[in-house]
Amino acid sequence: MTKTTKPLVLQVISDNNENYSYVWSIDKPGFNYGTQTKHGRNEKIFHVVEGALETGQIYEIKVELEGLRAGLACVKIVTHKPPELKSCNVVPRTGRALETPFSLECLVP
């Protein structure tokens, strides 16, 4: 499986300054909140590091809030697969930079 090349960052935004406790969760078996996130699972920001998720998957991420009021939010994230190319050619093969119009032709499987 191919790993993602960008981090994923989600944040709780609140209209008031209430003190909440946060618990983030992701539906990925074996997910390690200590090594695969920057701030763990109990902060306002949930930062999943680059390479922690796999492409071509759907992940459900939840955050539960507790404080004067309680709540739950859930989002589904799709990590698309990168495009697969069979071969690519530059046409024409030779030319002069900034003078020759080049095109890239690619075949997909």
N, C-alpha and C positions, 0 to 999 in steps of 0.2 A: 504494500500500500504506500502511496505517496503521502508525505506529510505536508501540512500547510506551510506556506513561506511567510506568512504575516501573522502578527499577534491578533488576538480578539480582545477588545476592551469594551465592557459594559459598565454603566454607572447608574446608580439610583439618584434621581433628582427630586428634591422635596421642596414644596412651597414654604415650609416653615422650618424652624430650627430645633425641632424636637430631637431628642436623643433616641435613636433606634439601634437595635442590634440586628445585624444582617446575617443570614445564612444562605450562601449560594450553593447550588448543586447542578451537576451536569450528568446526563444519562449515558455516561461512557464507562463501562466496566473497567475497573482497575485504574481509574483516573486518580492521579496523586496531586492533591491540592497544595502540598508542600513544595513540590518540584515543578509542577506544570502550570503554576500561577505565580505571579509576582507578589501578590499581597495575601495569598491564602483565600479563605472563603468567608471571612467575617468582617469585611470592610465594605465601604460604600462603593468601591470600584472592584470589579472582577476582571482581572487581566490574565488571560490565558496566553502563555508564551508561544512563540513561533515553534512549529513542529509538534505541538502537543495534540493536535487534532489531525485526522486523516481526511484526505480529499474523497469526494464522492459519498459523503455521509450526511445524515440529518441528525443534529444534536438538539435536545431540548434542555434549555438552561432556565433554572428557576431561582428566584430570590424571595426569601421570606423575611418580613420585617416584624419586629416586636418592639413595643414601646407603649406610649399612651394609646396608640391605635395599632392594630396589626393588619398585615396585608400580605398578598402573594402576587408576584408577577411572573409570567412565563413567556419565553420566546423560543421559536424554533429557528435554528441556524443551518443553512445548507452550505456545505463546502464543496463547490463544484470541482470536477476533475479538470485538469489542464487540457487544452486541445491536443489531440494526437495527430501527428502528421507523418505521412508515409515518406515523402521526400519534398525538397524545395530546390528550385533553380532560379538563378538571377539571369534576367534577359535584358540586354545583351551581356555576354560574359566579360567583355572588356569595354572600356570607355573612359571618359574624363569626368572627374568629380565636378559637380556644379554645372556641367555642360551636357552630359549624356543623360537622357531620361532612362532610368532603370526601373524594372518591375520585378516583383518577387512572385513566382508561381509555385504553389504548393498543392500536393495531392494528399487527400485524406483517405484513410483506409476504408 
